[in-house]
Amino acid sequence: MSKSKIQTGRIIAVIFVALALLLYLIYPTLKGKAKVGSQNYGLGSVALAGAQFQSGDIVFQTSLSDQSKAIQAATNSPYSHCGIIFIQQGAPYVFEAVQPVKLTPLKKWIARGKDGSFVVKRLKNADSVLTPQVLAEMEAEGAKHAGKSYDLTFQWGDEEMYCSELIWKIFERSAGIELCATERLGDFDLLQPDVAVKLKERFGENIPLDEPVVSPGALFDSPVLGAVAGS
């Protein structure tokens, strides 16, 4: 073999190794930028933190945010935050209404809750209802709300979103499923001290008692959902 061919082979090998190293270094960054609406949804399941997750699962936790205690007191539920699972590129993410509405890696989402505890719930007939087409429509509906601000005043319009409202609307608009009945803001226990303080901060004296509301606790108690796992 001529000396020039050997040198050419060495150059190709060096280029190949360099490209492989570059892909290895940037892959985590690319993976972290997965966006809802890319339709890279997964139909399989992913195991994490002792639980199996599928696209369309709903996860619940006790948030450590400032308003968490008020939500728990008003709704008489330990769960103050929730999100919907989308598996993208083989990795589980939580699509959630925080500030702003976005995808969060599931592992990071779990760690953000109280004591790292969470509960996973799934449609009882998920295998027959959450078809590839429906999951694609759910992601597409979610994409309409990505980047919106968190709704601190729990209004039912689409301009801003809070966590349980986002999930309820994705299921209703994409799969035709109402996970639970809507309630009125005035139906909650608004006299609890933590609740009264937050209402005063956000509404003053004009509390919209007739505003339709869906709480994390109501989603958790949904009759069409079944428990998958908890930690």
C-alpha positions as CSV (number, residue, x, y, z in Angstrom):
1,M,0.0,0.0,0.0
2,S,1.4,3.4,-0.9
3,K,2.4,5.9,1.7
4,S,-0.3,8.4,0.4
5,K,-3.1,5.9,0.8
6,I,-2.0,5.2,4.4
7,Q,-2.0,8.9,5.2
8,T,-5.4,9.3,3.7
9,G,-6.8,6.4,5.7
10,R,-5.3,7.9,8.9
11,I,-6.9,11.3,8.1
12,I,-10.3,9.7,7.6
13,A,-10.0,7.7,10.8
14,V,-9.1,10.9,12.8
15,I,-12.1,12.8,11.2
16,F,-14.5,9.9,12.1
17,V,-13.3,9.8,15.7
18,A,-13.6,13.6,16.0
19,L,-17.2,13.5,14.7
20,A,-18.1,10.7,17.1
21,L,-16.7,12.6,20.0
22,L,-18.5,15.8,19.0
23,L,-21.9,13.9,18.8
24,Y,-21.2,12.3,22.2
25,L,-20.6,15.7,23.8
26,I,-23.6,17.5,22.3
27,Y,-26.2,14.7,22.5
28,P,-27.3,15.6,26.1
29,T,-27.8,19.2,25.0
30,L,-29.9,18.3,22.0
31,K,-31.9,15.8,24.1
32,G,-32.6,18.4,26.7
33,K,-34.1,20.7,24.0
34,A,-36.9,18.3,23.0
35,K,-40.1,20.3,22.4
36,V,-43.7,19.3,22.8
37,G,-45.3,19.1,19.4
38,S,-42.4,17.4,17.7
39,Q,-44.5,14.2,17.5
40,N,-41.6,12.1,18.8
41,Y,-44.0,10.6,21.3
42,G,-43.3,7.1,22.7
43,L,-45.8,4.3,22.7
44,G,-43.7,2.2,24.9
45,S,-43.0,2.6,28.6
46,V,-40.0,4.0,30.5
47,A,-39.0,3.0,34.0
48,L,-37.8,5.7,36.4
49,A,-37.8,6.0,40.2
50,G,-39.4,2.6,40.6
51,A,-42.4,3.3,38.3
52,Q,-43.3,2.7,34.7
53,F,-44.3,5.7,32.7
54,Q,-46.2,6.0,29.4
55,S,-47.2,9.0,27.3
56,G,-50.5,10.3,28.5
57,D,-49.8,9.4,32.2
58,I,-50.6,12.1,34.7
59,V,-48.2,12.7,37.6
60,F,-49.1,14.4,40.9
61,Q,-46.9,15.8,43.6
62,T,-46.9,18.2,46.6
63,S,-45.3,21.3,45.3
64,L,-42.9,23.4,47.4
65,S,-44.1,26.6,45.8
66,D,-45.4,29.6,47.8
67,Q,-49.0,28.8,46.9
68,S,-48.9,25.1,47.6
69,K,-50.3,25.2,51.1
70,A,-53.1,27.4,50.0
71,I,-54.1,25.0,47.2
72,Q,-53.9,22.0,49.6
73,A,-56.1,23.8,52.1
74,A,-58.6,25.1,49.6
75,T,-59.1,21.7,47.9
76,N,-58.6,19.4,50.9
77,S,-56.0,17.5,49.0
78,P,-52.3,16.8,49.5
79,Y,-51.6,17.3,45.8
80,S,-50.9,20.8,44.6
81,H,-49.2,20.3,41.3
82,C,-49.6,17.9,38.3
83,G,-48.4,17.4,34.8
84,I,-48.8,15.1,31.8
85,I,-46.1,12.6,30.6
86,F,-44.8,12.8,27.0
87,I,-42.0,10.3,26.1
88,Q,-39.7,11.8,23.6
89,Q,-36.6,10.3,22.0
90,G,-37.0,7.5,24.6
91,A,-36.9,9.8,27.6
92,P,-39.8,10.8,29.8
93,Y,-40.8,14.5,30.2
94,V,-43.5,16.2,32.1
95,F,-45.5,18.8,30.2
96,E,-46.6,21.3,32.9
97,A,-47.9,24.7,33.6
98,V,-45.3,26.5,35.6
99,Q,-43.6,29.7,34.6
100,P,-43.8,29.3,31.7
101,V,-45.7,26.3,30.4
102,K,-43.0,23.9,29.3
103,L,-41.5,20.4,29.2
104,T,-39.4,19.3,32.2
105,P,-37.3,16.1,32.4
106,L,-39.2,13.7,34.6
107,K,-36.3,13.1,36.9
108,K,-36.0,16.9,37.5
109,W,-39.7,17.2,38.0
110,I,-39.8,14.5,40.7
111,A,-36.9,16.0,42.6
112,R,-38.7,19.4,42.7
113,G,-41.6,18.0,44.8
114,K,-41.8,17.5,48.5
115,D,-39.6,14.6,49.6
116,G,-39.3,13.5,45.9
117,S,-42.7,11.8,46.3
118,F,-45.2,11.5,43.4
119,V,-48.1,9.4,42.2
120,V,-48.7,8.3,38.6
121,K,-52.3,7.8,37.3
122,R,-53.4,6.6,33.9
123,L,-56.7,6.3,32.0
124,K,-58.2,3.0,32.8
125,N,-58.7,2.3,29.1
126,A,-55.5,3.9,28.0
127,D,-54.5,1.0,25.8
128,S,-57.5,1.4,23.6
129,V,-58.0,5.2,23.8
130,L,-54.5,6.6,23.7
131,T,-53.7,5.6,20.1
132,P,-50.8,7.0,18.2
133,Q,-53.1,9.5,16.5
134,V,-54.6,10.6,19.8
135,L,-51.2,11.0,21.4
136,A,-50.1,13.1,18.4
137,E,-53.2,15.3,18.8
138,M,-52.4,15.6,22.6
139,E,-48.9,16.8,21.8
140,A,-50.2,19.2,19.2
141,E,-52.8,20.7,21.6
142,G,-50.1,21.0,24.2
143,A,-47.8,22.9,21.7
144,K,-50.5,25.6,21.4
145,H,-49.9,26.5,25.0
146,A,-46.2,26.0,25.3
147,G,-44.5,29.2,26.5
148,K,-47.6,30.7,28.0
149,S,-47.4,32.3,31.5
150,Y,-48.6,30.6,34.6
151,D,-52.2,31.7,35.5
152,L,-51.9,33.1,39.0
153,T,-55.6,34.0,39.1
154,F,-56.9,30.6,37.8
155,Q,-59.0,32.1,35.0
156,W,-60.6,29.6,32.6
157,G,-59.5,31.4,29.4
158,D,-56.6,30.2,27.3
159,E,-54.4,33.3,27.6
160,E,-52.6,31.8,30.6
161,M,-52.6,28.3,32.1
162,Y,-52.4,26.6,35.5
163,C,-51.4,23.0,35.9
164,S,-54.7,21.1,36.2
165,E,-56.4,23.3,33.7
166,L,-53.7,22.5,31.1
167,I,-54.1,18.7,31.6
168,W,-58.0,18.9,31.6
169,K,-58.0,20.8,28.3
170,I,-55.5,18.6,26.5
171,F,-57.6,15.5,27.3
172,E,-60.9,17.1,26.5
173,R,-59.8,18.7,23.3
174,S,-57.7,15.9,22.0
175,A,-59.4,12.7,23.2
176,G,-62.9,14.0,24.0
177,I,-62.5,13.0,27.6
178,E,-63.5,15.1,30.6
179,L,-61.3,13.9,33.4
180,C,-63.6,15.4,36.0
181,A,-66.4,18.0,36.3
182,T,-65.4,21.6,36.6
183,E,-66.1,23.4,39.9
184,R,-66.6,27.0,40.9
185,L,-63.9,28.9,42.7
186,G,-66.4,29.6,45.4
187,D,-66.9,25.8,46.0
188,F,-63.5,25.6,47.6
189,D,-62.7,26.3,51.3
190,L,-61.7,29.9,50.9
191,L,-61.8,30.8,54.6
192,Q,-58.7,28.9,55.4
193,P,-56.0,31.4,56.5
194,D,-53.4,30.5,53.8
195,V,-56.2,30.6,51.2
196,A,-57.6,33.9,52.3
197,V,-54.1,35.5,52.2
198,K,-53.5,34.4,48.6
199,L,-56.9,35.4,47.4
200,K,-56.5,38.9,48.9
201,E,-53.1,39.2,47.2
202,R,-54.4,38.3,43.8
203,F,-58.0,39.5,43.7
204,G,-58.4,42.1,46.4
205,E,-62.1,42.3,47.4
206,N,-63.3,41.1,44.0
207,I,-63.0,37.3,44.1
208,P,-64.6,35.7,41.0
209,L,-66.5,33.0,42.9
210,D,-68.3,31.7,39.8
211,E,-65.1,31.2,37.8
212,P,-64.9,27.6,36.5
213,V,-61.9,25.8,38.1
214,V,-60.3,22.3,37.9
215,S,-58.0,21.5,40.8
216,P,-55.2,18.9,41.0
217,G,-57.2,17.1,43.7
218,A,-60.2,16.8,41.4
219,L,-58.0,15.3,38.7
220,F,-56.5,12.9,41.2
221,D,-59.9,11.7,42.2
222,S,-61.1,11.3,38.6
223,P,-63.2,8.2,38.2
224,V,-61.7,7.5,34.7
225,L,-58.1,7.3,36.1
226,G,-56.4,4.4,37.8
227,A,-53.3,4.5,40.0
228,V,-50.1,3.2,38.4
229,A,-47.5,3.8,41.0
230,G,-46.5,6.1,43.8
231,S,-43.3,7.0,45.7
